[in-house]
Amino acid sequence: MTFSFTIYTAPMFLSAIVSGGLMLWSLRRRTSPGAIWFALLMFSTFVWALGYFFELNSTSYVVAQFWSKVQYLTVPGAVIIWLVLVLTYTGQEKYITPRNLAIFFLIPALTIVLAWTNDYHQWLWINPRLSADVPFSTVIFEHGWWYWVNTGYIYAVFALSTIILIVSYSRSIALYRRQIMVLLIFSGIVFLSNVVYVFGNITEGYNISPITFSVGGIVVAWGLFRYRIFNVMPIAADLVVDTISDAVIVVDAGNRVLNLNPAAERFWGYKLTDALGLHIEKLTGSWAKLAEFFRTDAPVHGEVPLMVQQEAKTIELQVTPIYGRDGWLNARLVVVRDVTARKKSEQALVEARNQALDALRVRRQLLANVSHELRSPLGTILGFAELLEGGTFGEISPKQRDVAGKIIDSANYLTALVDDLLYQAQIEAGAVAVKAEPFDVRTMIRRVEEKMAVLVDVKGLQFRVDIDDVVPQTLIGDTLRIQQILVNLINNAIKYTAEGTVDLRVYCPDDRHWALAVRDTGLGIPAQAQSYIFDAFRQVDNDKRTNIHGVGLGLSIVKQLVTMMDGTIELDSVEGRGSTFTVTLPLQVTTSVSTGETG
């Protein structure tokens, strides 16, 4: 078989090359949604154009008829591939099921069978023959009844695809309208060329449809470069409101940018058309902290300090995953908010709070008087929660028992918090007095050790007690307040120690004083915080890092109690290596112990 390149055959050969190239180019981007379907569409065009080229170069009817049938291996299904591509682009993949695909391809499959068996029934082509009146070889024929069935089906599918695109166009923002227009141009070119071939009066038998399919493919390929059609599909586009003040970004499952609103354009410094399809890390650039928010499929929310245009900013970032009906991650909705002003306002509120606390101290007597009213409701809540957890009101599910446990924990925490607040108010109001009674030092220490044993065991720590022999057996002081001081200090040591030991040493630094030293191997206290560690309502920053709650009263109460007993408290701490709190009290010795010392 010899090949000639004429005004009729050369365009068809060129169309085959273009279609094949576009197919290979699309396959290289097969991870993008819709790219495989576009590759199949271009493969169909390649087979069609190459088969038609061979048909045009045929020297006999038998050869021409063979290549005509080869073309029908892909031509009838091309329109279905186009429909699937449109459904994929418009986010309607739910219709692309094996059952629906089987229905869609039923008519094309029957057409292929009828094309290869046409000699027996002539339902597709009637009286097919080699044309002798045109300057090329092609099979001409009269149209059989199935030819019109197939043609009508093709037009119906094209119409459906066009309607889907038009509806999507009417509901989309400007960016997606430009994308859809590219696809509509492809559809229009192919549709009109087919109408011209079937009903037109161009040179008899010459079909320009393979050429227009190739040209349409080039248009779509241009759209891939210009608008990144396969990377940038209208997923969650309706969530992006152009007028919203926050910077809103939509990225796909691979963290490629799908959309930006105007606020995001201003924040990131990218125009929408330039950012489309870029990986999010291209936008974040040197802001490496932001990239961490995109490495999980779970919702993420947090604040990050950044330098934006040479200005220190605090940025709040919220990443919300968007899942498809199949449960797979389709996209992420990213909302970026500049909260610098809010953070400054919060700081101002903190300062105002501190000032307000100074003013509130004049009402400390009122707080002391309402202690019963504050404690009673909490006691009621705690009591009913414990009854619920114990099944007093009937059997409860494990989930309900878990919730009841959380209520109990919260009530206990709130009760302790109220106790601290009220105790602080009572101290400031002068309602707390210390007693001077004989007590057994070692008995008191043993009580403290027993009370702390559970907390120590839960944390898996070692608790060691060392009482020097020189410490007298009996001293004079307020045993309840001293126990309160020790419990507070040891409890703090346990909370801030993840592993290692908590030690309590009792000794006499000189002949006029005795001391209680609580040492731990925990977080330690930063040097800058040691100056205010004993101030009321002040907390160390590492409290936030460990998620330990409180209002900063524990050590303040300890210091005030120590001061009331004419003692001192000192801190020796290195961040990351632990802390030692040493309480030094006057040494008052007695030879007998009061019977009330165990109270």
Secondary structure as GFF3:
##gff-version 3
##sequence-region A 1 599
A	DSSP	alpha_helix	9	27	.	.	.	ID=ss1
A	DSSP	alpha_helix	35	56	.	.	.	ID=ss2
A	DSSP	alpha_helix	61	71	.	.	.	ID=ss3
A	DSSP	alpha_helix	75	89	.	.	.	ID=ss4
A	DSSP	three_ten_helix	93	95	.	.	.	ID=ss5
A	DSSP	alpha_helix	98	104	.	.	.	ID=ss6
A	DSSP	alpha_helix	106	116	.	.	.	ID=ss7
A	DSSP	alpha_helix	118	121	.	.	.	ID=ss8
A	DSSP	beta_strand	125	130	.	.	.	ID=ss9
A	DSSP	beta_strand	139	143	.	.	.	ID=ss10
A	DSSP	alpha_helix	145	171	.	.	.	ID=ss11
A	DSSP	alpha_helix	174	199	.	.	.	ID=ss12
A	DSSP	alpha_helix	209	227	.	.	.	ID=ss13
A	DSSP	three_ten_helix	237	239	.	.	.	ID=ss14
A	DSSP	beta_strand	247	252	.	.	.	ID=ss15
A	DSSP	beta_strand	257	260	.	.	.	ID=ss16
A	DSSP	alpha_helix	262	268	.	.	.	ID=ss17
A	DSSP	alpha_helix	272	275	.	.	.	ID=ss18
A	DSSP	alpha_helix	280	284	.	.	.	ID=ss19
A	DSSP	alpha_helix	288	291	.	.	.	ID=ss20
A	DSSP	three_ten_helix	292	294	.	.	.	ID=ss21
A	DSSP	beta_strand	300	308	.	.	.	ID=ss22
A	DSSP	beta_strand	311	323	.	.	.	ID=ss23
A	DSSP	beta_strand	329	338	.	.	.	ID=ss24
A	DSSP	alpha_helix	340	360	.	.	.	ID=ss25
A	DSSP	three_ten_helix	361	363	.	.	.	ID=ss26
A	DSSP	alpha_helix	364	369	.	.	.	ID=ss27
A	DSSP	alpha_helix	371	389	.	.	.	ID=ss28
A	DSSP	alpha_helix	398	428	.	.	.	ID=ss29
A	DSSP	beta_strand	437	440	.	.	.	ID=ss30
A	DSSP	alpha_helix	441	459	.	.	.	ID=ss31
A	DSSP	beta_strand	462	467	.	.	.	ID=ss32
A	DSSP	beta_strand	474	477	.	.	.	ID=ss33
A	DSSP	alpha_helix	479	495	.	.	.	ID=ss34
A	DSSP	beta_strand	501	510	.	.	.	ID=ss35
A	DSSP	beta_strand	513	520	.	.	.	ID=ss36
A	DSSP	three_ten_helix	527	529	.	.	.	ID=ss37
A	DSSP	alpha_helix	542	545	.	.	.	ID=ss38
A	DSSP	alpha_helix	554	564	.	.	.	ID=ss39
A	DSSP	beta_strand	568	574	.	.	.	ID=ss40
A	DSSP	beta_strand	578	586	.	.	.	ID=ss41
###
